[in-house]
Amino acid sequence: MPSAAASEAPSEAPSVPWDVHRLPRADGKTFLVTGGNAGIGYFVAEQLASTGATVVLGSRDADKADTAATSIRSRVPDARVRHIRLDLADLASLKASAEALRSDRLDAVVHNAGVKFDQPDRRETGDGHEAMFGINHLGHFALTHWLAPLLAAASECRVVTTGSFAATSERLDLDDLSSTRDYRPDRTYGRSKLAQMLFGFELDRRLRTAGSTVRSVVTHPGGALDSLTPPRPPLHAPTTGERLRGLPAGILVQGKEAAAWPAVRAVLDPSVTGGQLWAPRIFGLRGTPRLRPVRGHLADAQVAARLWSASRDLTGVEPEFGIG
């Protein structure tokens, strides 16, 4: 049965309205953003850096991470930003990535990195898992295990897991998580994001059981287009024509700067608590972030628990915060 916490209606809005353009200060805190060198992750990192926090970009490519860090510093005076090597496709490397943080605590991690393949050929990670499921879900599941001591050392830490609107129409096949029998790129991607969201809600249930102060929050960015995204050369430099052609889509979706808002709010807003889902206000596709109800298959605690067990078996680790 779904847990009571997961199926609650949204709570009342905070007494002080949240302003996406006036973020609270977070001096002295450290945040890790996986995939923070590009796309939505870049804008999550840029916005968090504006609060005075130290922002760590998790990226496989050091050159791209350096370019992203330079861009952030050009827009945020005195930004505290650095990067660590992070390859979510290589489970054996994740312990070293956590150690590379060189910190005694971590105040939040934003599980943002992800891949989506449009080509029909099925791909696998070096560990033998279907690539989208392996990177988007299993990599973050295992990374959370290695980060757990640092997260538990921070007061009211946040684990923010980025889902997708694509997950809402999918269901997991627990007997074929790596899509060996039924591989279709769009479906497999949606299932990988659903797995991430179920992980975030199951982590919240386990944290509550353990009496942990760590909060697990799930977000999704809505619809995000490059053509509606503010330029950040050389990372992102759309032509005038590309931007003009994208304007009509702005009725329904938004750029990646705005798509970062739910994750940023989940990290910073003191009213946010574990087990919540934050997404864009307008049809879940665009607008400022709002609290959304967790319903249907997203609130299925039995499926989430079975996914957790399968993920533990597939990775050889599991996130533990005094649980057990």
Phi, psi and omega in degrees: 000145176298145178289155179298322182296322185286335186255010178296150171289157179303142178283174180296150179294151179298154183294328178260118182302140179280130180244114183295343181258359178225080185278148178291155178290147178222037181303138178088350180266158180234129181236137174253130177242111177286138185066032183281004183268354184201165173060215180300321180302323177300314183288329171301313181296316181298315181292319178294325179296332181290351182269356182094356178286160169275125182246127180252124178270121175267118188208145175286332190251109183296323181295317179294323178294320177297319179296317179296317180297319178297318178297317179297316181296329180290338182253338181238101180304136178062027178298138176258098185219137176212181181219158171234154175286129181219117178237099184290347177278350183242091186299325183292342183272350192286330176300315179296326178296316178297320179294330181291347177296333178049054182218155177267356176199162177223123187277338175194149168235135175253108178281085186253326187302145178188163178232151174220120181255133179262343181285150185288339184289131178285137180242156178232153171284172177297340179274359176089014179261147173309136195296317182292316177294318182295318182278309187293318183256299188298322179299316179289325176301311181291321179300320180300324176302312184287335179275346189309315180298322179290321180292318181293337181282347180263144178282130177053049178290157179240133165252111185252117183252126184268115176265209182202150173301332181296339182286337188292337182256007182249163173226145179283144167257098186293344177268357181210057184295334180265012174052048177282334182258330187225075181261115169227125190309311183295316180295316181296321176297312180302321179292324178295323179286325174298319178300319178299316183293317177297323175300314181300319180287322178292322176301319178300315180299319181289324177295320178296317179300322181281351184070027182282151174273354177291138181246132177254119185236142180248139177227162162218146192275355186079209179263127184228127180242143175299322185293341179258004185268133177302142182293143173221069182295145001273002180297316185212115184222075180291148176284164178301319179298318179297320181291321180293320180294334181276347186301316180301329180292342180297348175293327186250326185232191187212181176273176186284338174297312179290328179294341178282342188302317180300317180294320180296317178296320180298330178282320194256330188288119181295344180277348180287138179227171185294151178083002181271160175237123179245135184206168179302148187292319189268104179056020182070013186244329181206164177104179181293156185286143176220160178284131181244149177290148177258109188228170171057224186292340176292335182261012183280098184290331180292315177296319180297320179293322178292322176298318179302312181298318179295320180294321176299317180293324183284330182259338183082005179219169171207146178295125179229129179234061184078021182266140173117000000 
